[in-house]
Amino acid sequence: MLYAINATDVAGSLAQRLAARPAHLERLHALQAEGRLVLAGPYPAIDSIDPGSAGFSGSLIVAEFASLDAAREWAEADPYKAAGVYESVVVKPFKQVFPSA
């Protein structure tokens, strides 16, 4: 089943985000290689594709996991969480309607 991982960043955590980004992306590449990643990306803190020093306000990941517990465990192990980037993380089951899977 698909799960949405919606994370909110700690204000002013851009430096920590940038430092942890390679390890964060490595995990996403692994999900993609396994055919489990639907989409992933950050929320720019301002209305711009490149927010510069304004940074990001959080992230969204939609991926397939065996269970809600498995999705939560994966989210808890995110390098952004360990680096203090994420203030909170909410994991919910997700039903994709469009585009048709």
C-alpha positions in Angstrom: 0.0 0.0 0.0 1.1 3.6 -0.5 1.8 5.9 2.4 2.3 9.7 2.5 5.1 10.9 4.7 4.5 14.6 5.4 7.3 16.3 7.4 7.5 19.8 8.7 10.9 21.4 9.1 12.3 23.2 12.1 12.5 26.9 11.3 16.0 27.9 10.3 17.2 24.3 9.6 18.5 24.9 6.0 22.2 24.3 7.0 21.3 20.9 8.6 19.1 20.0 5.6 21.9 20.7 3.2 24.4 18.7 5.3 22.1 15.6 5.6 20.8 15.8 2.0 23.2 13.2 0.4 22.2 10.5 2.9 18.5 11.5 2.6 18.7 11.2 -1.2 20.5 7.9 -1.0 17.5 6.4 0.8 15.1 7.8 -1.7 17.2 6.4 -4.6 17.0 3.0 -2.9 13.1 3.2 -2.8 13.1 4.3 -6.4 15.4 1.4 -7.5 13.0 -1.0 -5.8 10.0 0.6 -7.7 8.4 1.8 -4.5 8.7 5.6 -4.8 5.8 7.5 -6.3 7.1 11.0 -5.6 9.3 13.0 -3.2 10.3 16.6 -2.8 10.5 19.6 -0.5 8.1 22.4 0.2 9.9 25.7 -0.7 9.4 28.2 2.1 8.6 30.9 -0.4 6.7 30.9 -3.7 9.8 29.9 -5.8 11.3 26.7 -7.3 14.6 27.9 -5.8 13.9 29.5 -2.4 17.6 30.3 -1.8 18.3 31.2 1.8 14.6 31.1 2.6 15.0 27.3 2.5 12.2 24.8 2.9 9.3 24.3 5.2 9.1 20.5 4.9 8.9 17.5 2.6 6.5 15.1 1.1 7.3 11.5 0.2 4.7 9.1 -1.3 6.0 5.5 -1.4 4.9 1.9 -1.1 5.5 0.1 2.2 4.3 -3.3 3.6 2.4 -1.6 6.4 1.8 1.7 8.2 4.3 0.6 10.9 6.9 -0.1 8.2 6.4 3.4 6.7 6.7 5.0 10.1 9.9 3.1 10.9 11.3 4.2 7.5 10.4 7.8 8.2 11.8 7.7 11.7 15.2 6.6 10.3 15.4 9.5 7.8 18.7 11.4 8.1 16.8 14.6 8.1 15.1 13.5 11.4 18.5 12.5 12.9 20.0 15.9 11.8 17.2 17.9 13.5 15.7 19.1 10.2 12.2 17.7 10.9 10.1 19.2 13.7 7.3 16.7 13.1 6.5 13.8 10.7 3.0 12.5 9.9 2.6 9.2 8.1 -0.8 8.3 6.6 -2.1 5.6 4.2 -2.5 7.1 0.7 -4.8 6.0 -2.1 -3.6 7.1 -5.5 -6.4 8.0 -7.9 -4.7 10.2 -10.5 -2.8 9.6 -12.5 -4.1 6.1 -12.7 -1.6 3.6 -11.4 
